Amino acid sequence: MIEELTTVEESKIFIGYHGTSEECADKILDTNFKPSENPDDWLGYGIYFFVDGISDPINNAKEWATNQAWNGRSNPPLYPRYTVLSAEVHGKNVLDTNKQEDLKAFNQVRDKLLEIHDKHWKRNRKLEEDNRILWNMVADFMKLEIIIHNLYIKTKRQRQYRIKSNVPNVTVMCVKNSANICTNTMKKAKEGKVKL
C-alpha cells in the first residue's frame, strides 16, 4: 500500500548556498527567502540552494548568480554584483535521492500518482513543467519539507559550447517552506563583481 512509503526522520540540519544579485541578497537578509513558483522549477515549488555533494556549492551558487546576470552579448549584465548567501536549514521529512531507498520511494510514489492524476499528462501539455508537477505532487503526498537531488546545470563554458548533458554536476536542495530556514544563520558567504 502506498502509505507505507512515507517516512518521518529525525530533524536534520543542512547548510545551503543561494546565489543572486547583491540587491536581492540584501532584501532576503531583511525579509527571508520566498519560495519560487516558476512553472519549470526543477524540484517543484520551493526555495533553492546548492549543497555539499558532487561539487562545490559556493562556486555553484556564484556561477548561478553570474549566469543569471547575462543579458546578451552586446548588453551590460542585468546587475553588476553578485552575492552568495548561506543559511542553516532544518527539516524532519527529507527526501534525498542520492540514497537508494529514497530514490526507490520517489519512483514508487511517482508511479502511483501518475495513475491517479492522469489529467496532468495530456498530449498538449508543456513538457518542461512535468518535473515541477510531479515533484509538487510527491512532496505534498509524502509531506516533504526538503528535497535533495543531483542535477545538471550548464556552466558558463557549457553554455558557450551549447553542451547538453544528462550527467548531474551539482547537488541542489529545495526547501518547501521558509519556516525551515534558520534566519539568524543567514549571511553573505561570498560576493563580487559580475564578470561575463
C-alpha positions in Angstrom: 0.0 0.0 0.0 1.3 3.5 -0.9 1.1 4.9 2.7 3.9 2.6 3.7 6.3 4.6 1.5 6.1 7.7 3.6 8.8 8.0 6.3 9.5 10.5 9.1 13.1 11.1 10.1 14.7 12.9 12.9 15.4 16.6 12.3 18.4 17.2 10.1 20.5 20.3 9.6 21.9 21.3 6.2 24.0 24.3 5.1 22.7 25.8 1.8 24.1 28.3 -0.6 22.0 30.6 -2.7 23.4 32.8 -5.4 21.6 36.0 -6.5 22.2 39.7 -7.2 23.6 41.9 -4.4 20.2 43.8 -4.3 18.1 40.7 -3.9 20.5 39.3 -1.3 20.0 42.4 0.8 16.2 42.0 0.5 16.4 38.4 1.5 18.5 39.2 4.6 15.8 41.7 5.6 12.7 39.6 4.9 13.8 36.0 4.5 13.5 33.8 1.4 10.3 33.5 -0.6 9.5 30.2 -2.4 9.9 30.1 -6.1 6.7 29.3 -8.0 8.0 29.1 -11.6 6.3 26.7 -13.9 9.6 24.9 -14.7 11.0 24.6 -11.2 13.3 21.6 -11.1 12.0 20.0 -7.9 8.7 21.8 -7.6 7.9 25.0 -5.8 10.3 26.0 -3.1 13.5 27.8 -2.1 16.6 26.6 -3.9 20.1 26.1 -2.5 23.2 24.4 -3.6 24.6 22.0 -1.0 27.6 19.7 -0.4 27.5 16.8 -2.8 29.1 16.2 -6.1 30.6 19.7 -6.5 31.5 22.9 -4.6 28.2 24.5 -3.6 29.6 28.0 -3.1 31.1 28.0 -6.6 27.9 26.6 -7.9 25.9 29.4 -6.3 28.4 32.0 -7.6 28.2 30.6 -11.1 24.4 30.5 -11.0 24.2 34.2 -9.9 26.7 35.4 -12.5 24.9 33.4 -15.3 21.6 34.9 -14.3 23.0 38.3 -14.9 23.6 37.5 -18.6 21.8 40.0 -20.8 23.0 39.1 -24.3 26.5 39.6 -25.8 26.3 43.3 -26.5 24.4 44.4 -23.4 25.7 45.1 -19.9 24.8 42.5 -17.2 21.4 42.7 -15.6 23.1 43.5 -12.3 26.7 44.5 -11.6 27.4 42.5 -8.4 26.5 39.0 -7.1 26.2 37.6 -3.6 26.2 34.1 -2.3 24.1 33.7 0.8 24.5 30.8 3.2 21.9 29.6 5.7 21.1 26.6 8.0 18.1 24.7 7.0 16.3 22.3 9.4 13.9 19.6 8.4 12.4 16.2 9.5 10.8 15.0 6.3 13.7 14.9 3.9 13.9 13.0 0.6 17.5 12.6 -0.6 17.5 10.9 -4.0 21.2 10.2 -3.6 20.1 7.5 -1.2 18.9 4.4 -3.0 16.0 3.8 -0.6 14.8 7.4 -1.1 15.0 7.2 -4.8 13.0 3.9 -4.8 10.4 5.6 -2.6 10.1 8.5 -5.0 9.7 6.2 -8.0 7.0 4.1 -6.4 5.1 7.2 -5.3 5.5 8.8 -8.7 4.2 5.7 -10.5 1.1 5.6 -8.2 0.5 9.3 -8.6 0.7 9.0 -12.4 -2.1 6.5 -12.3 -4.3 8.6 -10.1 -3.7 12.0 -11.7 -3.7 11.2 -15.4 -5.4 14.6 -16.2 -2.0 16.2 -15.9 -0.4 14.1 -18.7 -2.4 15.2 -21.8 -0.6 15.4 -25.1 -0.9 19.2 -25.4 0.8 19.9 -22.1 4.1 21.9 -21.7 6.7 19.2 -21.2 9.1 21.5 -19.3 6.5 21.7 -16.5 6.4 17.9 -15.9 9.1 17.9 -13.3 7.5 20.7 -11.3 4.1 19.0 -11.4 5.5 15.6 -10.3 7.7 16.9 -7.6 4.9 19.0 -6.2 2.6 16.0 -6.1 5.2 13.8 -4.5 6.2 16.4 -1.9 2.5 17.0 -1.0 1.8 13.3 -0.7 4.9 12.5 1.4 4.7 15.8 3.3 8.3 16.6 2.4 10.0 19.6 3.9 13.3 19.2 2.0 14.3 17.5 -1.2 17.9 16.9 -2.2 18.7 15.9 -5.7 21.6 15.9 -8.2 21.0 17.9 -11.4 22.8 19.0 -14.5 23.0 22.8 -14.7 25.0 24.4 -17.5 28.2 26.3 -16.5 29.4 29.3 -18.4 31.6 27.2 -20.6 28.9 24.6 -21.3 26.5 27.5 -22.3 29.2 28.9 -24.7 29.7 25.5 -26.3 25.9 24.7 -26.1 26.6 21.4 -24.4 23.6 19.3 -23.3 24.2 16.5 -20.9 22.2 14.2 -18.6 25.1 13.6 -16.2 24.5 15.6 -13.0 27.1 18.2 -12.0 25.5 19.9 -8.9 23.6 18.9 -5.8 20.5 21.0 -5.2 18.3 21.4 -2.1 14.7 22.5 -2.4 13.2 23.8 0.8 9.4 23.8 0.7 8.8 26.4 3.4 10.8 29.4 4.5 10.0 28.4 8.2 12.6 25.7 7.8 15.3 28.3 7.2 17.1 29.5 10.4 17.1 33.2 9.7 19.7 34.0 12.4 22.2 31.9 10.5 21.7 33.7 7.1 24.8 35.6 6.0 26.9 36.6 3.0 29.3 33.8 2.2 30.8 35.3 -1.0 30.3 38.5 -3.1 31.9 40.2 -6.0 31.6 41.8 -9.4 29.8 40.0 -12.2 32.2 39.1 -14.9 30.6 37.6 -18.0 
